[in-house]
Structure formats: structure tokens, C-alpha cells
């Protein structure tokens, strides 16, 4: 099968095989097919039938279709190439529909390339419609690239939803230069994905329908080998992290040079969830609510946080209830963390349900809670949401600032081995506050 191409130059241009007549005029920007309409007197007529026909039948040399089109769900096929490079090429999902996406990739669809355009699921104008997405990939889709597309105004689900399942995960997915200017819930929602690249996404104003939504979310089914490169989020309505892995683990994740901005200090610029073999490199979190929602909250083993900059949040490392496993081999390198709010340490190490967090190293950097109130030590050993078992922690050359104690030890029995090497006790009421008196610790000056 030859690939179908929908393309545009300052408009939309449809091209593909040579077996069909040209249904367009090259320069008039109007359908020639009877009954197919664009804007009529400022209103919109549903163009679904005509648009789907062009996708299905692979129209020959296309023409310009500049404008905004109302459509219900359009099915994309394997080997299709859809180019919509103009920001005048806008599709609005029919607001009366339920459980539909503008571009729908059925189970097993593969080798698809989508570029440019604005896809708008139109949720603000729905009349009873629900579960509206811009792009949806069903289980087993693979070799899919979406490049430079804007996805707005989804309802109930992510504007882009990737819906793999165990045994039929979505594979080799590339989301490049994706933008989302506003959406009801999450901009990018992933379930069961292997080999995913999200490169330079820019996401603003998510969570307008459900404020407790992250900008990028991993859900329900485990994912593997994920790269998120140079992401930018501008949070306003949401109060729930920038990136979250909830109820499923992401293995081998790499996030670098993120710029996560909380413009309302609501807690929408943190990274949270279940990760193993992760690298979180040089991310900058500006603004925030002072807690983990504006910093890092990681559950899992073999994770490195390198040069994090957190202006109003914390780093929290723990075991978690979803995986039910011990966590170990954690490296925090050159942290620059300032906590605000009440009872927020800059760094918390803890565990849950009798599990053990062990083998944590902190190298250099600064932990500062002078802007926080209450029981806000710079570093808390053994407590995150409750007493936990923490073992074998080494801190080297880190500067600690606090209006209370620099270090608080408050741990469950079984905790042991805290070593502080050349730690800078810069400002505090006391160096170590030993609450539970059950942990051996050493200070090497």
C-alpha cells in the first residue's frame, strides 16, 4: 500500500495515490465535492464524511484547504503520512460526540507520521459529550511519530492518549515539539509504552476541567525506556505535578533540562511517581507550593537526580505501595533546594509498610528551609508521611540551612547507618535533632 499524505503550505494539502480525480481547486480553498463545506456564514458544518473519504481513498494531487473544520472521529491507517504545517489548519471535534478522537489509530496501527496543525477537542463547547481526545492510539500501535502538532481542549482523557496494555504495548512512539495551549485534563497520557521519546514539549494551562491532573501522565500499565527531553510546562489551573507516574512503574526513564514553572504556586511543577533506573538531569522548578508537588517525589530503585534546582519544594525519596518493593541505590548530585510552606524539609528519606529504603548518597549542593515554617529541618532521615526504615545513607559536602535543626532523625526501628561527611552546618538552631534515638550516625568534619 502506498502511503496516504495529507499536506499543506500555509494551509492543508491532501495528496496520495493517482487513482482518484482531483476533488479540489488549487487556489480557491473550497471543496468541489457536492455537499462538502467549510465555513458557511461564520458557522461550521461537519466535514467528517469528506475528510474520512480522502484519508480512505488516497486522493491524488491535493489543494489548499485553509481554514477550520468541524469533524467527528477520523481513522488513521498504517503507513499514512499527514502533514498539516500551517497553524491555519485547525480541526475541531464535533462537541456532541462521546468517546472519540480527532485522529484515531486503531489497535495495531503502525508506521504513521503526523506533522503540524492544530487539533482541538473542543471540550468547552460540548453538549453532553465526554472522553474527547485529539489523538488516540489503541493497544499495539508502533512506529508512530507526531511532530510539531498543537493539541488543545481534550475532555476526561489526555489530549494525546497512548493506550497500550500488557501483551500489546505501544512501541517506538515519538512526540516531537508537541504544544498544548490549554486542555481539560492531561496533555499527554501514556499507558503501557515501550521506547517513547517526548522531545521539547511545551504545555500550558492543563487541568482546566480537572485541576488534579499532571501535564504528562503515566497510568495503570507499566512503561519502559522513556525519554523526556527539554520539556517546558507553564502551570496555572492544575495543582498536580508536571510529570507523574501513578499506579504503574516506568523503568529506564530519562528526563533532562526540564523547565517546570508554577505560575500560581499551586503545586503543578514537580515530578512524582514510580520509577526505576531513572535519570533526572538538570531540571529547574520555579515557583511552587513548598512540598513534593513542586519538587521530586520518587518511589523506586536505581534513580539519579543530578543538579536539581527547586525554588519552592522538596525532594522526597521513598518506597511505595504500588510496587511493594524495597528501594535502593539512589544518588542525589548537587541539589539546590529551597523549601517553603509549613513542616517541609528540603530532603526527606522515608519508607512505607515495613519496606526498606537503603544505599542513598547525597553529593554537594544546598538544602535550605529558612523560608519554611514549623518543623522544617533541612534534611529528615526516616520520615516521609510516617516512620519508615532507612539504611546506609551518606551525605558528602552538602550545605544545610534551617531555622530549626539541620538534620532530623525520626525513623522506624531497623533504620541504621547515617554518615555526614564534611557537611556544612551553615545556619540552624541545632545540628542534629535525634527524635527516635534508634539510629547510629556519624559526623566527620
Buried (B, 14 or more C-beta within 10 A) or exposed (E): EEBBBBBBEEBBBBBBBEEBEBBBEEEEBBBEEEEBBBEEEEEBEBBBEBBBBBBEBBBBEBBBBBBBBBBBBBBBBBBBBBBBBBEBBBBBBBBBBEEBBBBBBBBEBBBBBBBBBBBBBBBEBBEEBEBBBBBBBBBBBBBBBBBBBBBBBBBBBBBBBBBBBEEBBBBBBBBBBBBBBBBBBBBBBBBBBBBBBBBBBBBBBBBBBBBEBBBBBBBBBBBBBBBBBBBBBBBBBBBBBBBBBBBBBBBBBBBBBBBBBBBBBBBBBBBBBBBBBBBBBBBBBBBBBBBBBBBBBBBBBBBBBBBBBBBBBBBBBBBBEBBEBBBBBBBBBBBBBBBBBEBBBBBBBBBBEEBBBBBBBBBBBBBBBBBBBEBBBBBBBBBBEEBBBBBBBBBBBBBBBBBBBBBBBBBBEBBBBBBBBEBBBBBBEBBBBBBBEBBEBEBEE
